[in-house]
């Protein structure tokens, strides 16, 4: 090893406090909720396109998840 970590060390050490952690969790929750809403809406439209034929809910959800995550 023996490498100089001077510039790299600054990237690895990130100031941290509980407030930052709380804000980060709030943002993560908002993103997660928005993603789930988008997937739900996309799944609804896929089901609607099929005429709401029962038995395809999981298929619709997984396809919607793929679409939203692209």
N, C-alpha and C positions, 0 to 999 in steps of 0.2 A: 504494500500500500504506500505509505509515505507520501501521498499526494497532498498538494496544497489545496485545502478546502475553503480558502478565504472567500472567494466570490460565491461558491456554492453554498457555504454555510449561511449566508444572508438569505438565501431562498428557502432554506430548510427551517429556519427559526421564524415562526410567525407569532406576533404578539397575540395573546389570548386572554379573554376575561369572560366571566359568566354572561355579561350582557351580549357580547358578540355571539356566544353560543346560543342564547335564547333567540336572538334575531335570526340566526342561521336556521334554527329549527322551525321558526315561524315561516320563513321563506320556503323551506323544504316542504312543509305541510301545505302551503298555498299552491306550490307547483304540483304536488301529488294530487291534491283535490281538483285542480284545473285539468290535469291529465286524465283523471278518472271520469270527469264530466265529459271531456272530449271523446273518450273511448265510448262512454255510454250513449252519447248522441250519435256517433258513427255507427254503433251497433244497432240503434233504433232505426236508422235510415236503411241499413242493410236488411233488417227484418221487414221493414215497410216495403222495400223493393221486391221482396219475396212474397209479399202478401201476408205477412205475419204467420206463416205456416209454423205450427209448434214443433219442437224437437230440434231446433237449430240454434238455440240460444248461445250455447258455448261456442259453436262455430262462428256465429256472428260476432261474439265478443272477441275471440282470438283474431279474426280478420280485422276488426276495428282497431284492436291493439296494434296490429302490424301496420295499418295505415297511419295511425296517429304517431307512432314512434319513428316513422321514416323522416 
